[in-house]
Amino acid sequence: MMRIIAGSLRGRVLRGPRGSAIRPTSGLLREAIFDSLQARRYCLTRVLDLYAGTGAMGIEALSRGAEWVDFVDRSPAACALIRDNLRRTSMAGRCRVHCTAILRALGHLSGPYNAVFCDPPYRESPWPVLLETISLAGLIAPGGVLVAEHPANGDLPQGAAGLALVLQRSHGDSAFSIYGAEETRDTGHLPR
C-alpha cells in the first residue's frame, strides 16, 4: 500500500501497480528524497515527473505545495494508473499526464521546471544522454534540481551540461542522486 508522506494529502492511499512492470518508489525513499530537497531549500512549485509510473513522486510534490506537475510515462497502463491516483486525490486540475516516450516528450514540454524527477527502469541506463538532453532543452530553471533514482550499485555521471551532482544517498537496493542546475550570475549560487 502506498501513502502520501506529508503535506495536504498526508496519509492518502494511492493505487499501486499490478504485476512487476511498474516499480513504484518506496515510501522510505520518497521521504528521504523530499527531506533532502527541503533541507537544501529547493523550490518545488513547477515539477516534471519522468518515468512517472504510479505518479507517487509528482503527487507527493503536489501535496507539499507544488502548483503544477507534468507526468510523463510511455506505458498506457501507467498513464491510466496516474490518472486514477490523481482522481483519488482531487489533483487532476493541477497537472497533465503525457503518455509518450520520454525523449519525445522532452522536445515538446515547455519548461522551465524547478524540479525534475527521473526514475527509469533499473535495467535501463539512460543517464548521460538523459541528463544532457534535459539540461540542454532548458527544462530546469536556474537553481532548480533534478533527482535521479537508480540502483544502489549504479554509476551516474558527476554532472552534465549545467548540472552538478550535489548529493547521493543509498537506501537498500535503491539510491538517488540530486543534481543542481547552475544559477545565473543575477540569482546567486547553487543551494547546498
N, CA, C and O of each residue as an XYZ file, in Angstrom:
768
protein
N       0.838     -1.180      0.000
C       0.000      0.000      0.000
C       0.888      1.250      0.000
O       1.814      1.357      0.804
N       0.608      2.174     -0.888
C       1.373      3.413     -0.963
C       0.562      4.549     -0.363
O      -0.628      4.696     -0.639
N       1.226      5.350      0.463
C       0.573      6.507      1.066
C       1.384      7.759      0.792
O       2.602      7.698      0.623
N       0.702      8.896      0.749
C       1.372     10.181      0.657
C       2.015     10.444      2.020
O       1.384     10.245      3.058
N       3.277     10.893      2.012
C       4.059     11.039      3.239
C       3.719     12.306      4.013
O       3.573     12.255      5.234
N       3.590     13.448      3.329
C       3.418     14.719      4.028
C       2.590     15.682      3.192
O       2.282     15.416      2.030
N       2.237     16.806      3.807
C       1.518     17.854      3.112
C       0.010     17.718      3.237
O      -0.490     17.015      4.115
N      -0.707     18.395      2.353
C      -2.166     18.454      2.433
C      -2.843     17.105      2.206
O      -3.975     16.900      2.643
N      -2.164     16.189      1.531
C      -2.729     14.860      1.254
C      -2.143     13.771      2.154
O      -2.348     12.584      1.899
N      -1.428     14.158      3.187
C      -0.740     13.188      4.051
C      -1.677     12.044      4.461
O      -2.799     12.258      4.921
N      -1.167     10.825      4.271
C      -1.909      9.629      4.649
C      -2.836      9.091      3.580
O      -3.336      7.974      3.712
N      -3.083      9.859      2.512
C      -3.967      9.380      1.448
C      -3.321      8.192      0.748
O      -2.115      8.177      0.501
N      -4.137      7.209      0.437
C      -3.667      5.980     -0.192
C      -3.692      6.142     -1.713
O      -4.666      6.628     -2.288
N      -2.597      5.721     -2.347
C      -2.513      5.703     -3.805
C      -2.630      4.264     -4.279
O      -2.203      3.333     -3.596
N      -3.207      4.098     -5.444
C      -3.317      2.760     -6.027
C      -1.962      2.354     -6.591
O      -1.309      3.133     -7.285
N      -1.550      1.140     -6.290
C      -0.277      0.627     -6.784
C      -0.452     -0.198     -8.035
O      -1.575     -0.495     -8.443
N       0.661     -0.570     -8.646
C       0.595     -1.344     -9.888
C       0.268     -2.807     -9.640
O       0.487     -3.340     -8.552
N      -0.262     -3.440    -10.679
C      -0.442     -4.896    -10.661
C       0.720     -5.484    -11.428
O       1.064     -4.991    -12.502
N       1.319     -6.508    -10.907
C       2.451     -7.132    -11.596
C       3.738     -6.371    -11.330
O       3.806     -5.522    -10.441
N       4.754     -6.687    -12.114
C       6.076     -6.111    -11.864
C       6.533     -5.140    -12.952
O       7.700     -4.750    -12.979
N       5.623     -4.747    -13.850
C       6.020     -3.848    -14.941
C       6.372     -2.453    -14.428
O       7.199     -1.764    -15.026
N       5.745     -2.029    -13.317
C       6.000     -0.714    -12.731
C       6.596     -0.921    -11.342
O       6.054     -1.671    -10.530
N       7.720     -0.248    -11.078
C       8.373     -0.327     -9.771
C       8.188      1.017     -9.065
O       8.941      1.954     -9.331
N       7.198      1.130     -8.170
C       6.976      2.410     -7.510
C       8.090      2.744     -6.513
O       8.706      1.853     -5.929
N       8.331      4.026     -6.335
C       9.307      4.489     -5.347
C       8.753      4.187     -3.966
O       7.611      4.537     -3.669
N       9.539      3.548     -3.123
C       9.073      3.191     -1.782
C       8.819      4.453     -0.956
O       9.372      5.515     -1.242
N       7.990      4.326      0.053
C       7.704      5.449      0.943
C       8.956      5.968      1.631
O       9.125      7.177      1.785
N       9.845      5.054      2.051
C      11.084      5.480      2.718
C      11.983      6.272      1.786
O      12.563      7.281      2.188
N      12.103      5.823      0.543
C      12.939      6.536     -0.420
C      12.312      7.884     -0.783
O      13.017      8.888     -0.889
N      10.998      7.910     -0.972
C      10.307      9.174     -1.255
C      10.530     10.183     -0.132
O      10.822     11.354     -0.374
N      10.385      9.704      1.097
C      10.592     10.585      2.253
C      12.025     11.107      2.303
O      12.245     12.290      2.563
N      12.995     10.238      2.058
C      14.403     10.666      2.063
C      14.674     11.698      0.978
O      15.407     12.660      1.205
N      14.094     11.506     -0.187
C      14.281     12.467     -1.285
C      13.701     13.824     -0.915
O      14.385     14.842     -1.021
N      12.448     13.847     -0.483
C      11.810     15.122     -0.170
C      12.444     15.797      1.048
O      12.533     17.023      1.092
N      12.882     15.019      2.029
C      13.597     15.607      3.168
C      14.903     16.257      2.713
O      15.258     17.338      3.185
N      15.613     15.601      1.801
C      16.867     16.154      1.277
C      16.619     17.436      0.495
O      17.388     18.390      0.616
N      15.567     17.472     -0.296
C      15.238     18.671     -1.064
C      14.831     19.820     -0.142
O      15.222     20.969     -0.350
N      14.040     19.490      0.877
C      13.610     20.517      1.829
C      14.797     21.063      2.625
O      14.885     22.268      2.856
N      15.699     20.193      3.039
C      16.867     20.629      3.810
C      17.737     21.584      2.995
O      18.396     22.460      3.555
N      17.737     21.416      1.692
C      18.534     22.283      0.816
C      17.713     23.444      0.253
O      18.198     24.220     -0.571
N      16.480     23.548      0.703
C      15.572     24.647      0.345
C      15.330     24.794     -1.156
O      15.275     25.905     -1.683
N      15.190     23.670     -1.824
C      14.840     23.717     -3.241
C      13.362     24.047     -3.383
O      12.536     23.575     -2.602
N      13.038     24.839     -4.356
C      11.668     25.235     -4.667
C      11.019     24.134     -5.512
O      11.629     23.644     -6.462
N       9.811     23.751     -5.178
C       9.121     22.692     -5.921
C       7.783     23.184     -6.446
O       6.785     22.472     -6.333
N       7.734     24.385     -7.019
C       6.446     24.906     -7.478
C       6.021     24.330     -8.824
O       4.832     24.097     -9.044
N       6.961     24.098     -9.721
C       6.656     23.535    -11.037
C       7.520     22.307    -11.236
O       8.747     22.409    -11.253
N       6.887     21.124    -11.391
C       7.582     19.843    -11.320
C       7.334     19.020    -12.581
O       6.245     19.045    -13.154
N       8.369     18.291    -12.999
C       8.284     17.330    -14.100
C       8.611     15.956    -13.537
O       9.683     15.758    -12.966
N       7.699     15.008    -13.692
C       7.870     13.643    -13.191
C       8.015     12.716    -14.401
O       7.024     12.347    -15.030
N       9.270     12.340    -14.723
C       9.569     11.476    -15.863
C       9.601     10.016    -15.420
O      10.015      9.708    -14.303
N       9.163      9.126    -16.299
C       9.019      7.704    -15.949
C       8.121      7.629    -14.704
O       8.467      6.980    -13.716
N       6.988      8.290    -14.768
C       6.170      8.575    -13.588
C       5.542      7.346    -12.929
O       5.241      7.392    -11.736
N       5.337      6.260    -13.657
C       4.829      5.027    -13.039
C       3.463      5.198    -12.404
O       2.459      5.251    -13.114
N       3.402      5.285    -11.081
C       2.141      5.469    -10.351
C       1.800      6.939    -10.163
O       0.671      7.281     -9.810
N       2.782      7.810    -10.399
C       2.586      9.234    -10.151
C       2.894      9.645     -8.727
O       2.674     10.799     -8.360
N       3.401      8.721     -7.910
C       3.604      8.996     -6.484
C       4.536     10.179     -6.223
O       4.277     10.969     -5.315
N       5.617     10.320     -7.001
C       6.550     11.431     -6.758
C       5.884     12.772     -7.058
O       5.973     13.702     -6.256
N       5.224     12.876     -8.196
C       4.560     14.125     -8.550
C       3.401     14.456     -7.627
O       3.200     15.620     -7.281
N       2.636     13.452     -7.225
C       1.515     13.678     -6.311
C       2.048     14.092     -4.942
O       1.456     14.944     -4.280
N       3.162     13.497     -4.514
C       3.792     13.928     -3.257
C       4.195     15.399     -3.348
O       4.024     16.150     -2.388
N       4.732     15.812     -4.502
C       5.105     17.217     -4.698
C       3.865     18.115     -4.646
O       3.909     19.185     -4.039
N       2.767     17.698     -5.269
C       1.527     18.466     -5.205
C       1.043     18.591     -3.762
O       0.618     19.665     -3.337
N       1.108     17.505     -3.020
C       0.705     17.518     -1.618
C       1.534     18.498     -0.802
O       1.042     19.097      0.154
N       2.800     18.656     -1.188
C       3.717     19.538     -0.462
C       3.739     20.961     -1.023
O       4.612     21.750     -0.661
N       2.796     21.297     -1.897
C       2.654     22.673     -2.328
C       3.007     22.998     -3.768
O       2.910     24.158     -4.171
N       3.417     22.004     -4.563
C       3.693     22.280     -5.976
C       2.420     22.811     -6.636
O       1.317     22.334     -6.365
N       2.595     23.802     -7.505
C       1.450     24.389     -8.195
C       1.076     23.605     -9.451
O      -0.091     23.567     -9.841
N       2.077     22.977    -10.084
C       1.825     22.265    -11.343
C       2.799     21.110    -11.480
O       3.967     21.230    -11.112
N       2.315     19.974    -12.017
C       3.167     18.822    -12.318
C       2.807     18.278    -13.696
O       1.634     18.081    -14.015
N       3.836     18.039    -14.506
C       3.675     17.297    -15.755
C       4.197     15.887    -15.505
O       5.352     15.706    -15.117
N       3.348     14.893    -15.727
C       3.716     13.486    -15.584
C       3.985     12.917    -16.972
O       3.208     13.158    -17.897
N       5.078     12.163    -17.132
C       5.384     11.537    -18.419
C       5.692     10.060    -18.206
O       6.527      9.703    -17.375
N       5.012      9.212    -18.960
C       5.313      7.783    -18.974
C       4.864      7.242    -20.320
O       3.845      7.673    -20.860
N       5.623      6.299    -20.861
C       5.282      5.751    -22.179
C       4.251      4.621    -22.094
O       3.674      4.240    -23.113
N       4.016      4.091    -20.914
C       3.107      2.958    -20.742
C       1.658      3.423    -20.565
O       1.362      4.187    -19.646
N       0.751      2.965    -21.447
C      -0.663      3.315    -21.263
C      -1.212      2.855    -19.910
O      -2.047      3.541    -19.319
N      -0.749      1.696    -19.411
C      -1.210      1.215    -18.103
C      -0.752      2.155    -16.992
O      -1.514      2.446    -16.071
N       0.492      2.632    -17.075
C       0.990      3.582    -16.072
C       0.217      4.891    -16.155
O      -0.143      5.457    -15.123
N      -0.042      5.378    -17.351
C      -0.785      6.634    -17.509
C      -2.191      6.514    -16.921
O      -2.677      7.450    -16.286
N      -2.843      5.373    -17.127
C      -4.172      5.147    -16.550
C      -4.090      5.126    -15.025
O      -4.968      5.664    -14.350
N      -3.043      4.510    -14.480
C      -2.843      4.456    -13.030
C      -2.609      5.855    -12.459
O      -3.160      6.197    -11.413
N      -1.798      6.659    -13.135
C      -1.549      8.042    -12.691
C      -2.860      8.818    -12.681
O      -3.172      9.497    -11.703
N      -3.625      8.724    -13.756
C      -4.905      9.454    -13.832
C      -5.853      9.025    -12.718
O      -6.541      9.857    -12.128
N      -5.889      7.723    -12.430
C      -6.736      7.220    -11.345
C      -6.277      7.798    -10.003
O      -7.105      8.234     -9.203
N      -4.969      7.805     -9.754
C      -4.452      8.349     -8.493
C      -4.703      9.855     -8.396
O      -4.932     10.372     -7.302
N      -4.663     10.555     -9.515
C      -4.976     11.989     -9.499
C      -6.446     12.218     -9.179
O      -6.781     13.149     -8.447
N      -7.321     11.382     -9.716
C      -8.752     11.494     -9.377
C      -8.969     11.213     -7.898
O      -9.728     11.919     -7.234
N      -8.308     10.187     -7.380
C      -8.455      9.814     -5.967
C      -8.030     10.939     -5.028
O      -8.568     11.077     -3.929
N      -7.061     11.741     -5.466
C      -6.526     12.809     -4.617
C      -7.081     14.187     -4.987
O      -6.702     15.190     -4.382
N      -7.971     14.241     -5.972
C      -8.563     15.506     -6.444
C      -7.503     16.498     -6.916
O      -7.644     17.704     -6.709
N      -6.447     15.998     -7.547
C      -5.359     16.849     -8.017
C      -5.308     16.955     -9.545
O      -4.372     17.538    -10.092
N      -6.298     16.401    -10.231
C      -6.253     16.366    -11.695
C      -6.212     17.751    -12.331
O      -5.742     17.884    -13.461
N      -6.685     18.777    -11.648
C      -6.695     20.118    -12.202
C      -5.369     20.846    -12.127
O      -5.235     21.947    -12.663
N      -4.391     20.248    -11.472
C      -3.083     20.911    -11.288
C      -1.957     20.175    -12.002
O      -0.793     20.267    -11.611
N      -2.321     19.437    -13.061
C      -1.288     18.651    -13.732
C      -1.755     18.221    -15.112
O      -2.894     18.448    -15.519
N      -0.828     17.593    -15.808
C      -1.147     16.987    -17.102
C      -0.367     15.688    -17.209
O       0.790     15.620    -16.797
N      -0.997     14.658    -17.761
C      -0.355     13.364    -17.984
C      -0.036     13.251    -19.467
O      -0.920     13.372    -20.315
N       1.244     13.016    -19.773
C       1.700     12.847    -21.152
C       2.062     11.378    -21.341
O       3.015     10.887    -20.736
N       1.315     10.688    -22.167
C       1.559      9.261    -22.402
C       2.352      9.132    -23.694
O       1.784      8.967    -24.774
N       3.670      9.211    -23.567
C       4.562      9.197    -24.719
C       5.968      8.804    -24.277
O       6.260      8.762    -23.082
N       6.823      8.521    -25.231
C       8.225      8.204    -24.931
C       8.902      9.419    -24.305
O       8.607     10.559    -24.664
N       9.796      9.170    -23.383
C      10.434     10.239    -22.614
C      11.174     11.223    -23.515
O      10.943     12.428    -23.420
N      12.054     10.739    -24.385
C      12.827     11.652    -25.221
C      11.934     12.455    -26.170
O      12.241     13.607    -26.478
N      10.846     11.867    -26.630
C       9.894     12.601    -27.472
C       9.230     13.704    -26.649
O       9.078     14.831    -27.123
N       8.835     13.380    -25.418
C       8.182     14.371    -24.547
C       9.106     15.550    -24.261
O       8.655     16.695    -24.211
N      10.393     15.277    -24.072
C      11.335     16.346    -23.730
C      11.398     17.417    -24.814
O      11.698     18.574    -24.522
N      11.121     17.046    -26.048
C      11.114     18.011    -27.137
C       9.851     18.857    -27.201
O       9.826     19.873    -27.895
N       8.792     18.449    -26.482
C       7.513     19.154    -26.556
C       7.126     19.881    -25.273
O       6.266     20.761    -25.298
N       7.743     19.528    -24.169
C       7.392     20.159    -22.894
C       7.936     21.581    -22.851
O       8.985     21.877    -23.423
N       7.208     22.454    -22.166
C       7.703     23.823    -22.037
C       8.118     24.067    -20.593
O       7.283     24.156    -19.693
N       9.421     24.172    -20.397
C       9.969     24.453    -19.077
C       9.973     25.940    -18.857
O       9.325     26.670    -19.607
N      10.660     26.401    -17.886
C      11.487     25.555    -17.037
C      10.721     25.026    -15.826
O       9.700     25.578    -15.417
N      11.248     23.941    -15.271
C      10.715     23.330    -14.061
C      11.699     23.582    -12.923
O      12.910     23.642    -13.138
N      11.165     23.729    -11.710
C      12.028     23.866    -10.530
C      12.605     22.520    -10.121
O      13.701     22.444     -9.565
N      11.853     21.455    -10.404
C      12.299     20.116    -10.021
C      11.903     19.118    -11.095
O      10.795     19.161    -11.630
N      12.836     18.215    -11.401
C      12.588     17.128    -12.343
C      12.918     15.823    -11.633
O      14.023     15.655    -11.116
N      11.963     14.899    -11.607
C      12.173     13.577    -11.028
C      12.307     12.569    -12.165
O      11.485     12.557    -13.082
N      13.332     11.727    -12.113
C      13.569     10.701    -13.137
C      13.742      9.354    -12.461
O      14.616      9.186    -11.611
N      12.915      8.402    -12.835
C      13.005      7.068    -12.257
C      12.818      6.018    -13.355
O      11.804      5.321    -13.386
N      13.811      5.906    -14.265
C      13.675      4.921    -15.341
C      13.785      3.491    -14.809
O      14.277      3.277    -13.701
N      13.327      2.513    -15.596
C      13.516      1.119    -15.182
C      14.992      0.862    -14.879
O      15.866      1.340    -15.602
N      15.265      0.121    -13.828
C      16.650     -0.112    -13.404
C      17.481     -0.827    -14.467
O      18.703     -0.674    -14.498
N      16.835     -1.606    -15.342
C      17.591     -2.311    -16.379
C      18.107     -1.352    -17.453
O      19.023     -1.687    -18.204
N      17.511     -0.154    -17.522
C      17.986      0.864    -18.464
C      19.059      1.704    -17.784
O      19.101      1.793    -16.557
N      19.916      2.311    -18.573
C      20.924      3.225    -18.027
C      21.047      4.428    -18.960
O      22.041      4.576    -19.670
N      20.018      5.291    -18.948
C      19.979      6.396    -19.903
C      20.678      7.665    -19.440
O      20.564      8.701    -20.094
N      21.396      7.606    -18.327
C      21.774      8.825    -17.612
C      22.585      9.853    -18.390
O      22.163     11.009    -18.429
N      23.701      9.529    -19.004
C      24.445     10.604    -19.677
C      23.607     11.336    -20.732
O      23.595     12.566    -20.771
N      22.912     10.586    -21.579
C      22.094     11.188    -22.631
C      20.903     11.920    -22.024
O      20.589     13.037    -22.434
N      20.241     11.307    -21.058
C      19.055     11.901    -20.454
C      19.384     13.205    -19.725
O      18.692     14.206    -19.910
N      20.421     13.202    -18.910
C      20.799     14.413    -18.176
C      21.135     15.556    -19.132
O      20.695     16.690    -18.939
N      21.906     15.250    -20.147
C      22.306     16.284    -21.094
C      21.114     16.797    -21.896
O      20.993     18.001    -22.122
N      20.236     15.898    -22.326
C      19.059     16.301    -23.101
C      18.152     17.209    -22.275
O      17.685     18.231    -22.778
N      17.897     16.853    -21.023
C      17.045     17.676    -20.150
C      17.669     19.046    -19.941
O      16.984     20.064    -20.040
N      18.951     19.077    -19.655
C      19.627     20.345    -19.395
C      19.659     21.234    -20.635
O      19.326     22.416    -20.558
N      20.058     20.674    -21.777
C      20.169     21.468    -22.999
C      18.813     21.928    -23.535
O      18.739     22.919    -24.261
N      17.743     21.216    -23.182
C      16.400     21.610    -23.608
C      15.861     22.779    -22.787
O      14.783     23.298    -23.079
N      16.604     23.195    -21.766
C      16.167     24.311    -20.932
C      14.998     23.966    -20.025
O      14.218     24.843    -19.656
N      14.872     22.695    -19.664
C      13.737     22.260    -18.849
C      13.918     22.494    -17.356
O      12.949     22.413    -16.602
N      15.137     22.783    -16.915
C      15.372     23.024    -15.489
C      15.689     24.497    -15.287
O      16.581     25.043    -15.936
N      14.963     25.131    -14.396
C      15.169     26.546    -14.088
C      16.530     26.738    -13.428
O      17.020     25.826    -12.763
N      17.154     27.909    -13.598
C      18.388     28.195    -12.861
C      18.141     27.997    -11.362
O      17.162     28.505    -10.814
N      19.022     27.268    -10.720
C      18.850     26.951     -9.306
C      17.897     25.802     -9.053
O      17.629     25.457     -7.902
N      17.372     25.194    -10.137
C      16.465     24.062     -9.998
C      17.224     22.776     -9.718
O      18.444     22.784     -9.551
N      16.495     21.680     -9.669
C      17.072     20.411     -9.247
C      16.529     19.264    -10.092
O      15.377     19.281    -10.527
N      17.380     18.272    -10.313
C      16.978     17.025    -10.954
C      17.302     15.898     -9.984
O      18.420     15.811     -9.476
N      16.324     15.035     -9.726
C      16.508     13.888     -8.835
C      16.462     12.622     -9.675
O      15.461     12.341    -10.333
N      17.548     11.859     -9.649
C      17.661     10.615    -10.402
C      17.573      9.440     -9.438
O      18.375      9.340     -8.510
N      16.609      8.552     -9.647
C      16.529      7.318     -8.866
C      17.201      6.219     -9.667
O      17.023      6.127    -10.882
N      17.981      5.380     -8.980
C      18.771      4.361     -9.664
C      19.147      3.249     -8.694
O      18.970      3.396     -7.485
N      19.666      2.131     -9.218
C      20.128      1.072     -8.322
C      21.292      1.582     -7.468
O      22.069      2.430     -7.906
N      21.401      1.060     -6.261
C      22.466      1.496     -5.353
C      23.849      1.251     -5.945
O      24.795      1.970     -5.626
N      23.974      0.248     -6.799
C      25.274     -0.029     -7.411
C      25.435      0.676     -8.753
O      26.392      0.406     -9.479
N      24.510      1.581     -9.095
C      24.571      2.299    -10.368
C      25.675      3.346    -10.374
O      26.038      3.892     -9.332
N      26.197      3.614    -11.548
C      27.271      4.587    -11.711
C      26.749      5.749    -12.545
O      26.609      5.628    -13.762
N      26.463      6.864    -11.902
C      25.939      8.033    -12.596
C      27.041      9.069    -12.789
O      28.002      9.106    -12.019
N      26.907      9.912    -13.816
C      27.926     10.940    -14.055
C      27.928     11.988    -12.944
O      26.929     12.163    -12.247
N      29.052     12.682    -12.784
C      29.176     13.745    -11.782
C      28.407     14.994    -12.194
O      28.135     15.860    -11.362
N      28.061     15.089    -13.455
C      27.314     16.240    -13.940
C      27.156     16.165    -15.439
O      27.646     15.238    -16.085
N      26.460     17.157    -15.993
C      26.252     17.226    -17.441
C      25.698     18.587    -17.796
O      24.715     19.022    -17.197
N      26.287     19.258    -18.731
C      25.763     20.484    -19.350
C      24.990     21.381    -18.386
O      23.787     21.574    -18.557
N      25.650     21.922    -17.395
C      24.986     22.839    -16.472
C      24.377     22.186    -15.253
O      23.747     22.867    -14.444
N      24.548     20.880    -15.097
C      24.071     20.161    -13.918
C      25.265     19.626    -13.144
O      26.190     19.066    -13.732
N      25.249     19.797    -11.830
C      26.331     19.290    -10.987
C      25.758     18.396     -9.895
O      24.733     18.723     -9.298
N      26.411     17.278     -9.635
C      25.981     16.357     -8.579
C      26.125     17.045     -7.226
O      27.205     17.520     -6.875
N      25.041     17.093     -6.475
C      25.014     17.755     -5.173
C      25.020     16.728     -4.037
O      25.662     16.938     -3.008
N      24.300     15.616     -4.230
C      24.127     14.637     -3.161
C      23.792     13.283     -3.755
O      23.079     13.190     -4.754
N      24.319     12.221     -3.125
C      23.963     10.853     -3.486
C      23.706     10.083     -2.199
O      24.500     10.152     -1.260
N      22.595      9.347     -2.155
C      22.247      8.549     -0.981
C      21.719      7.193     -1.420
O      21.029      7.082     -2.432
N      22.052      6.159     -0.646
C      21.550      4.807     -0.888
C      20.572      4.424      0.202
O      20.726      4.809      1.361
N      19.555      3.654     -0.188
C      18.573      3.094      0.747
C      18.295      1.677      0.280
O      17.470      1.465     -0.608
N      18.982      0.701      0.875
C      18.827     -0.681      0.444
C      19.375     -0.853     -0.963
O      20.502     -0.449     -1.250
N      18.577     -1.454     -1.840
C      18.983     -1.681     -3.228
C      18.810     -0.450     -4.105
O      19.285     -0.426     -5.240
N      18.140      0.565     -3.593
C      17.858      1.774     -4.364
C      18.704      2.936     -3.878
O      19.208      2.939     -2.755
N      18.848      3.920     -4.751
C      19.599      5.126     -4.412
C      18.999      6.296     -5.168
O      18.218      6.117     -6.103
N      19.375      7.498     -4.750
C      19.008      8.686     -5.508
C      20.185      9.632     -5.547
O      21.000      9.694     -4.626
N      20.250     10.369     -6.644
C      21.272     11.389     -6.839
C      20.559     12.697     -7.136
O      19.623     12.739     -7.935
N      21.005     13.754     -6.492
C      20.429     15.080     -6.711
C      21.438     15.913     -7.485
O      22.591     16.061     -7.080
N      20.979     16.454     -8.608
C      21.787     17.343     -9.440
C      21.199     18.744     -9.362
O      19.990     18.924     -9.509
N      22.045     19.729     -9.133
C      21.601     21.112     -9.109
C      21.925     21.785    -10.422
O      22.994     21.573    -10.996
N      20.993     22.603    -10.897
C      21.224     23.389    -12.114
C      21.953     24.665    -11.728
O      21.627     25.303    -10.728
N      22.939     25.025    -12.530
C      23.707     26.232    -12.242
C      22.790     27.441    -12.243
O      21.875     27.552    -13.058
N      23.057     28.341    -11.315
C      22.322     29.603    -11.236
C      22.946     30.600    -12.194
O      24.118     30.480    -12.549
N      22.174     31.572    -12.607
C      22.748     32.660    -13.394
C      23.445     33.614    -12.442
O      23.200     33.572    -11.236
N      24.301     34.464    -12.958
C      25.030     35.407    -12.106
C      24.078     36.318    -11.321
O      24.388     36.720    -10.199
N      22.935     36.639    -11.904
C      21.996     37.553    -11.248
C      21.286     36.935    -10.041
O      20.821     37.661     -9.163
N      21.199     35.611     -9.989
C      20.382     34.994     -8.936
C      21.185     34.375     -7.808
O      20.575     33.853     -6.875
N      22.481     34.397     -7.826
C      23.230     33.863     -6.694
C      23.929     32.576     -7.009
O      24.446     32.392     -8.111
N      23.951     31.673     -6.039
C      24.699     30.430     -6.181
C      23.814     29.237     -5.900
O      22.701     29.376     -5.393
N      24.309     28.088     -6.228
C      23.610     26.825     -6.047
C      23.370     26.561     -4.565
O      24.318     26.600     -3.780
N      22.120     26.293     -4.156
C      21.860     25.974     -2.748
C      22.496     24.658     -2.365
O      22.504     23.719     -3.161
N      23.022     24.574     -1.178
C      23.649     23.338     -0.677
C      22.943     22.850      0.561
O      23.325     21.825      1.126
